[in-house]
Amino acid sequence: MHSNVHPLGSALAIALTSLCAGAARAYDVNEQLAINLLLAGAGQCQEIAGDGDEQNRCRGAAPVQPEIIFNPTQQDQFFVKFGFAAGNGLNPVSPFALSSWAADLEADVKDINGRDRSYLLEAWYAHTFRFSDTNAVQVTGGIIDPAFYVNENAYANNEYTQFMNEAFVNSRTAFIPAYDVGGALVWKIDRLTLSGLGMNVGENEDGNNYNWFGVEADYNLRTPWGEGNYRVMYAGTSRAFLAPAAGLDPAPNPDLDPALDLNAADEPDPTDQEHLSGLLLSFDQAFGKIVGAFLRLGWQQKDALVDYQADYAGGFDFKGAGWGRENDNIGIGYAYLDGGNGELARTNAVEGYYRLAFNDMLALTADVQYMKDKYRTGEDVDGWVFSLRAVAEF
């Protein structure tokens, strides 16, 4: 789960409930101890265009995430989060490059990052140094999720209450890992927040251990028409990712015999490893009490083999107060992802949802997505995903 609330909060509170999207409510055992629980379930059906009838499937998944919060003092906090899930949704049968639900599903909560650790997602300790009412530093260490600290967005950052497609949860070019050993330092000075993180990740898709770091500057802007947040982030890794294949062109000409195609790429050398690095921008702005807009822009280097070189996503949020449903909202988003140095040339994604809130604990979301992946080989894939998601938060 990815937070859209900064850890230090607008009033520099250190209560962990201000940290976690989906954890706005908690059962307070006493003044120091609280428990949160998120129950979610979604059914999804995909319809693939062209000759993809055999891929038209329906699947479901149900994540469960309990959290324990302990604040022994006003400056100290301990946090433990577990993740359980039944099913992997459409992921095993989807032909799309993007996941249609960026939740922590059954495969995601087992053998996390190759650490032989399952179900324990986060376990960390944080201490806050308070210099004044508008100046504080929070230091965190343990098993962390960097998405709590960087690449946030008020309207596109939570796969349980907002968009489902991964293109609108975090930038695909951000390559943000999750649930591994690391630390975070967050310095909040009035409306400016500076964040720095470092992690060691058990293994990537190539089976290599690597280090990851990210830094971000976040400015909260208050205007006559509404509040906005403007963020600049830079992230990078150690050399542990497969390098592009040798050759003049990583995408061979499909009309030529590979033996005759001088532009065809050789097979990647698994011993040739490169690093990842990227620059990301994330903006959200309210325009009155009903309309909000978001924009994410991301670029990454192509030293390593990457699916996408650039990621451009934006959209709107409409609050239900405009039609007499104060807690409901509508989200509409579009994303264009420019292909990297592999076979994927580009991806277009569109998503729209209506979230119906029955009360402050239970909501039902109807969601529609359209995706189109264009490959340099000419084998394009496009189609629709229809979803119904229910989320209960205690």
N, C-alpha and C positions, 0 to 999 in steps of 0.2 A: 504494500500500500504506500502511496506517495503523498506526502503532506503538502498542503497549500497554506500552512500556517507556520510562521517562523518560530524556532525553538525558544527565543527569548520573549516573544509576545510583544504586543504593542505597549504594554505597561511594564515591561521588564519582569513579568512574573515568571517564576521558574516551575510552576505547577505543570506537570507533564501533559495534562489534558490540553494545554495550549500548543503542544507539539504535534499531536497526531490527528490527521484527518481521519474522520470516522471514530474519533474518541472524544467527541465534544461532551458526551455524557459519561458518567462513571458511577459505580456503586462505591460509596465512601464507607469503608469498614470502620475507619476512625479518621482523625485529623491528618495522619501521616500515610495511611494505606488506602488505595483505591484499586478497583478492578474494572476493566472494560472488556466487552465482548462484542465482536462483529460476526454476524451470520449472513452469508450471501449465497445466492444461487442464481444461475442463469441458464436458460435454454436458448440455443442458437441453431439456425438453419442457414445453409449456404446454397446459392444457386449460381452455378458456373455457366458462363455464356459459351456458345459454340458447341464443341463436341465433348463438353465436360459433364454430360448427364450422369455418368457413373460417379462423379464427385459430389453430386447434390446430396448432402447428408445433413442430419440433425444430431446434435450432441448437447450434453449438459455438463455442468460442473458446480460444485458447492464448496467454497472455502469457509473455514472457521478460524478466527484469530482472537484468542484471549490475550489480554495484557495485564500485567501487574505493575503498579506504580507505588513506589515507597519514597516519601520525602521525610527523612529523619530531621532535617532542619530546613530553614527557608533558603539556604544556599546549596543544599545537597539533594540529589535525587538518584534513585536506582530504578531501572526500567527493564522488564523482561517481556518479550513478546514471542508467542508461539504461533505456528501456522500449520493447520491441517486442511486437507482437501480431499474430496471424492470426485474423480474424473478430471480429464484434461480438456474438456470442451472440444472445439473444432481443431485444436492444434495438431493432433495426429493425422488428420485427413485434409487439412487445408492446403491448397496449392499456392496461397498468397505469401508474399515475402513478409508482410506485417501480421502480427497477431491480432485477431479480432477482439480478444479480451485480455488485457495486460495484467491480469490478476495472478496471484501466487497459487497455481493449481497443483494437482497431485504430484506431477513430475518435478515441479519447482521446489517443493518443500522436502524432497528426499535427496540425500547425498549432496548437500548444498555446496557448490563450488568445488566438488571433489574432495571435501574435507571429511567424508564419512560421518557427517553430522546431519541429522534430519529433525525437522519440526521446530527446532529452536532458531528463530529468525534474528532476534536481537537480544542482547544482554549487555547493558552498559551503565556506567556511573558518570554523572556530570556534577561539576561544581561551578557555581557562579560567583564571580568577584564583582561586587557592586561598588562603583566609585561615586555615583550620584543617581538621581532619579532618571537621568537620560544617558547614562554612561555605564555599561556593564560588559563583562567578558564571561563567556561560558566555555568551559573546557570539558570535553567528553571523551571517554575512552572505553573500548570493549568491542563487542560485535555490533556493528552499526549499519545503518542504511543511509548512504549519502544523499538519497533523493529527498530526505527531510530537510536538507540544508541548501541544496543548489538546484537550479533549473526549475524552481517553483513557478506556479502560475495560479492566480485566483480562480480562473474559469476552466482550466484544462490541466489537471494535475492529479485527479483522483479517479481511479478506475471503478470505484464502488458507488460514487455519487455523481460523477460527471461522465465524460466520454469513456468509451470502452476500448477503442482502437489505440494501440500503442503509440501511434503517431501523434496523438493528442494528450498523452499522459506525460511522457518525457521525450525530448528530442532524440531521434534515432542516432544522430551524430554525436550525442553526448557520451555514448558508451559508458553509462554510469553503472558500476557493479552494485551488488547489494549483499547484505548479511554476511560480512566477514570482518576480520580483525582490523581495527583502525582507530583513528582519533579525529576529533573535530575541534576547531577553535572558532568561536563566533563572537565578534565584537560589535556591539550595537551602540552607536553614538547618535542620539536623537533619532532622525529619520534615516540615517545611513547604517547599513549592516554589512560588515565585512566577514566573509567566511573562508576558512581554509581547512582542507581535509586531506588525509592520507590513509591508504589501505594496502594491505597485502592480501591478494586474492588467491585462493587455493589453486585454481586452474581455469583457463579459458577454454574455448571450443577446440583449440589445438592441443589441449592437455598440458599447457605450460603455466607454471606459477608466475605471477607478475605483480608489480606495484602500480598503484593508481593514485593520482592526486588531482585535486580540483580546487580552484579559488574563484570567489564570486564577490562582486560588489552589488548591493541591492539598495536602491533609493526609493523611499515611500513619498510620493508626491500628492499633496492635497490641493485640489483645485475647486473653483466654485461649482463645477458640474459633477465632481465626484473624486474618489480616491484612486490612485494608480500606483503601480510598482514597476520599476525599470531596472533590469538586471543585466550584468555583463559577466560571463563565466568563461574560464579557460580550464581545460582538463588535459591530462596526458598520462601516459603509461611508460613502463620500462619496455625494453626490447624483448617481446615474447609472443609476437603475433606473426603469422605466416606472411611472407613477402609475396608480392605479385609474381606470377610466372614470368620467366625470361621470354623475350620476343619483342617484335616491333609493335604488336597490337595484342592485348590480352584476349580480345574477342576474335576468333578465327572467322574467315569468310565461309559461310555455310554452303556456298555454291561451288567451292573448290575441294578437291581431294586434299586432306590435311597434309599429305606428303608433298603436295605441289604448292601449298599456300605459304608464301614467304612471310606473311604477316601473322601466321598462326603462332600462338604462345606455346612454350614448352610447359611441362608439368612443373608446378611449384616445388621448390627445394625445401623440405621441412626443416633443414638446418639453417636456412636463411631467414632470420627473424628481424622484425622491425617494431617500432613503437607506434602508438596512436597519439594524436594530438588534435585538439579542436577548439574553436571559438564559438560561443553560443550567446545569443541574446534572447531574453524572455520578458515580454511586456504584457501588462494587463491594466485596463483603465475603465472606470465606471463613468457612464454618461447619464447622470440622473439616477433615480431610484429603481429604474426598470432595466435599462440596457447597459451591458458591459461588453467590452471587446478584448480579444487577446491576440498576440502575435509572437511567434517563435521563429528565430532564424539561426541556423547552425551550419558550420563548415568544418570539415576535418581534412587533414593531410592524407595523401594516398601513398605514403611510404609503405604501409602494410596493405594487405588485401582487404578491402572494405566494400560492403554492399552499396553504400551511399556516400557521395562526396559532400552533398549539400541537402539541407532539410528546411523547407519553408512551410509553416503552418499558421493558420489564423482562423478567427471565427467570432461568433457573437453568443452572448448569453442574455436571455430574456427572463426576468423574474415574474412569477405568477401574480404579483400585486397588480399587474396591468390588467388582469382579467378576473380579479377577485379571489385568487388562490395564492395567498401570501407565501406559502412554503414550497410551491411548485416552481419549476423552471424548465426552459427550453434551451438546448444547446445546438448550435450549427457550426461545423468546422470543415475546412478544406486544407489538404496538405499535398505539397508537391515535393517529391524526393528525387534528386538528381543522382543517377547511378555513379558508382565508384569505378574501380578498375577490374571488375569481374564481368560476368555475363549480363547482369541486370543493368538496363539502360536508364530506366526511370519508373517511378510509381506515382500514381494519383490516388488519393483517398478522400472520400467525402463521408461525413457522418452527421446524423441528426438524431436527437433524442428528446423525449418528454419524460420528465421525472415527476411522478405523482406521489406527494407526501401525504400519507394517511394521518400521521402524527409526528412527534419529534423523534420517534424511534424507528418507524417502519415506512419504507418507500418502495414504489414499483416503477421501473423505467422501461419504456418501449423505445427500442433503438434500431436504426436502419443505417447500414454502411454500404458504400460502393467502393470497390478497389479495382485498379487496373495496373498490372505489372507488364512492362514492355522490356523484352530481352533483345540483346544484340543479335541473337541467333534467329530472331523473327518469331519465336514461339511465345506469343503474348498470352496472358491470362487475365480475365476480368469477370466480375460477377458481383452478386449481392450477398449480404449477411443480415439476417433479421434476428433480433434478440429480444428477449424479455428477461429482465433482471430484477430480483427482489433482494433488498438489503435491510436487515434489522440490526440496530446498534443499541447496546445496553451499557 
